Amino acid sequence: MFPNTVLLIGGSGFVGSHVASLLAERNVRMVVPTRRRDRAKHLILLPMVDVVDADVHDPVQLARLMHGVDAVVNCVGILHSRSGQPWGRDFERAHVALPRAVAAAAQAAGVRRVVHVSALGAADNAPSGYLRSKAAGETAVRASGVDWTVFRPSLIYGNGQCFLRLFASLLKKFPVMPLAGADTRYQPVSVRDVARCIVHALGSEEAIGQTYSLCGPRVYTMRELVKMTGRAIGSERCVIGLPGPLAQLQALALELAPGPTLMSRDNLRSMQVDSVCEAGCSLPFGFAPAILDNEIADCLVDFRPTDRFELARSRAHR
Ligand SMILES: NC(=O)c1ccc[n+]([C@@H]2O[C@H](COP(=O)([O-])OP(=O)(O)OC[C@H]3O[C@@H](n4cnc5c(N)ncnc54)[C@H](OP(=O)(O)O)[C@@H]3O)[C@@H](O)[C@H]2O)c1
């Protein structure tokens, strides 16, 4: 049976917001806790959404959030953490302690259904703290006794927000593009597809106790993705794959640079493994996946040349 009320943790984020839109279309009531209400203001406009300021790491507040809820979706994830072994303490908090606490609080409150968003490549022996901590979070959810479903997406794109935007802004600024992990392979998946799988799982008995990889239909190397981005915004550049030690140096420099972290050495370690699905696998539940080639222009719409001068320059590859 489809839940009437869902606790959507991480609902203010990229994936969470798309899940919220789909649940709103189904008239499902949602509670969306957030650390910063201003980040969730786009959700306040949705019918049926109750955005609440809450610290989900606090067991008392978490227990309170479970009241009157039929299911929980956890979309919390971070890309960067202070370093540490076997993973940094920010990864421990967001990827391991939180899913464990969420599943335990759900179990204690009699909320049977928990859908957890992890990442493709999560494994105990993965090269990065990000992927190892994601695996530990999955393990905690599976061990909790709730009716769980785990999703493992590859890179996610869509609706003006995607990883390609970082490349787009660099391609606009620099004449060549030095690239770490240029040959790592990805199977980017649309955020709409990720959201509809999550929502479908909430009403599906067959999804209970299952772990699903979520991938788009095509495999691209990172180099191909950057090249595609260049073509889409009219700024085609020479892409130079960085060898190991130079890639390390670049990641260290970006990690230590002031401002928001764009990349870290841990991200680079994640790139040691391909983020692709097993042969033939794409989306579960018989859903047909969107194709990045058809959607890339929408992702990068505000990077495309606008005036005649800019168009002429881009056609001349300058
Ligand atoms: N985007 C991708 O390409 C990608 C690929 C593979 C897997 N994933 C996984 O998919 C899930 C959703 O990713 P996303 O792209 O939607 O992420 P996002 O846009 O960065 O959103 C993350 C959400 O998590 C919350 N959050 C972050 N750190 C938190 C913390 N320490 N404590 C409590 N809440 C915290 C944020 O809530 P507030 O700031 O409002 O509190 C926000 O709503 C994550 O598990 C991510 O690891 C994403």
The ligand as an SDF file (V2000), in Angstrom:
LIG
                    3D

 48 52  0  0  0  0  0  0  0  0999 V2000
   24.0610   13.9760   -7.0130 N   0  0  0  0  0  0  0  0  0  0  0  0
   24.7050   12.8930   -7.4560 C   0  0  0  0  0  0  0  0  0  0  0  0
   25.2860   12.8830   -8.5630 O   0  0  0  0  0  0  0  0  0  0  0  0
   24.7140   11.6150   -6.6280 C   0  0  0  0  0  0  0  0  0  0  0  0
   25.3230   10.4610   -7.1640 C   0  0  0  0  0  0  0  0  0  0  0  0
   25.2980    9.2770   -6.4200 C   0  0  0  0  0  0  0  0  0  0  0  0
   24.6830    9.2540   -5.1880 C   0  0  0  0  0  0  0  0  0  0  0  0
   24.0980   10.3790   -4.6810 N   0  0  0  0  0  0  0  0  0  0  0  0
   23.4380   10.3040   -3.3790 C   0  0  0  0  0  0  0  0  0  0  0  0
   22.0890   10.7180   -3.5370 O   0  0  0  0  0  0  0  0  0  0  0  0
   21.6400   11.3430   -2.3290 C   0  0  0  0  0  0  0  0  0  0  0  0
   21.0570   12.7070   -2.6490 C   0  0  0  0  0  0  0  0  0  0  0  0
   22.0970   13.5010   -3.2370 O   0  0  0  0  0  0  0  0  0  0  0  0
   21.8240   15.0010   -3.6920 P   0  0  0  0  0  0  0  0  0  0  0  0
   22.6320   15.2320   -4.9380 O   0  0  0  0  0  0  0  0  0  0  0  0
   20.3740   15.2720   -3.7020 O   0  0  0  0  0  0  0  0  0  0  0  0
   22.5220   15.7980   -2.5040 O   0  0  0  0  0  0  0  0  0  0  0  0
   22.3320   17.3400   -2.1030 P   0  0  0  0  0  0  0  0  0  0  0  0
   21.6310   18.1020   -3.1690 O   0  0  0  0  0  0  0  0  0  0  0  0
   23.6550   17.8280   -1.6680 O   0  0  0  0  0  0  0  0  0  0  0  0
   21.3450   17.2740   -0.8560 O   0  0  0  0  0  0  0  0  0  0  0  0
   21.7870   16.7280    0.3290 C   0  0  0  0  0  0  0  0  0  0  0  0
   20.6880   16.8370    1.3770 C   0  0  0  0  0  0  0  0  0  0  0  0
   21.2220   16.2660    2.5520 O   0  0  0  0  0  0  0  0  0  0  0  0
   21.0640   17.1670    3.6350 C   0  0  0  0  0  0  0  0  0  0  0  0
   22.2910   17.0850    4.4220 N   0  0  0  0  0  0  0  0  0  0  0  0
   23.5570   17.1930    3.9670 C   0  0  0  0  0  0  0  0  0  0  0  0
   24.4230   16.9920    4.9700 N   0  0  0  0  0  0  0  0  0  0  0  0
   23.6870   16.7360    6.0630 C   0  0  0  0  0  0  0  0  0  0  0  0
   24.0200   16.4400    7.4030 C   0  0  0  0  0  0  0  0  0  0  0  0
   25.2770   16.3690    7.8290 N   0  0  0  0  0  0  0  0  0  0  0  0
   23.0090   16.2440    8.2640 N   0  0  0  0  0  0  0  0  0  0  0  0
   21.7250   16.3330    7.8490 C   0  0  0  0  0  0  0  0  0  0  0  0
   21.3420   16.6030    6.6000 N   0  0  0  0  0  0  0  0  0  0  0  0
   22.3240   16.7970    5.7210 C   0  0  0  0  0  0  0  0  0  0  0  0
   20.8090   18.5380    3.0610 C   0  0  0  0  0  0  0  0  0  0  0  0
   19.8190   19.1110    3.8930 O   0  0  0  0  0  0  0  0  0  0  0  0
   19.8090   20.5900    4.5300 P   0  0  0  0  0  0  0  0  0  0  0  0
   21.0600   21.2820    4.0620 O   0  0  0  0  0  0  0  0  0  0  0  0
   18.5500   21.2210    4.0530 O   0  0  0  0  0  0  0  0  0  0  0  0
   19.7520   20.3470    5.9800 O   0  0  0  0  0  0  0  0  0  0  0  0
   20.2510   18.2370    1.6740 C   0  0  0  0  0  0  0  0  0  0  0  0
   18.8550   18.2200    1.7220 O   0  0  0  0  0  0  0  0  0  0  0  0
   22.8480   11.3680   -1.3990 C   0  0  0  0  0  0  0  0  0  0  0  0
   22.8110   10.2610   -0.5490 O   0  0  0  0  0  0  0  0  0  0  0  0
   24.0160   11.2540   -2.3430 C   0  0  0  0  0  0  0  0  0  0  0  0
   25.1570   10.6980   -1.7100 O   0  0  0  0  0  0  0  0  0  0  0  0
   24.0930   11.5690   -5.3730 C   0  0  0  0  0  0  0  0  0  0  0  0
  1  2  1  0
  2  3  2  0
  2  4  1  0
  4  5  1  0
  4 48  2  0
  5  6  2  0
  6  7  1  0
  7  8  2  0
  8  9  1  0
  8 48  1  0
  9 10  1  0
  9 46  1  0
 10 11  1  0
 11 12  1  0
 11 44  1  0
 12 13  1  0
 13 14  1  0
 14 15  2  0
 14 16  1  0
 14 17  1  0
 17 18  1  0
 18 19  2  0
 18 20  1  0
 18 21  1  0
 21 22  1  0
 22 23  1  0
 23 24  1  0
 23 42  1  0
 24 25  1  0
 25 26  1  0
 25 36  1  0
 26 27  1  0
 26 35  1  0
 27 28  2  0
 28 29  1  0
 29 30  1  0
 29 35  2  0
 30 31  1  0
 30 32  2  0
 32 33  1  0
 33 34  2  0
 34 35  1  0
 36 37  1  0
 36 42  1  0
 37 38  1  0
 38 39  2  0
 38 40  1  0
 38 41  1  0
 42 43  1  0
 44 45  1  0
 44 46  1  0
 46 47  1  0
M  CHG  2   8   1  16  -1
M  END
$$$$
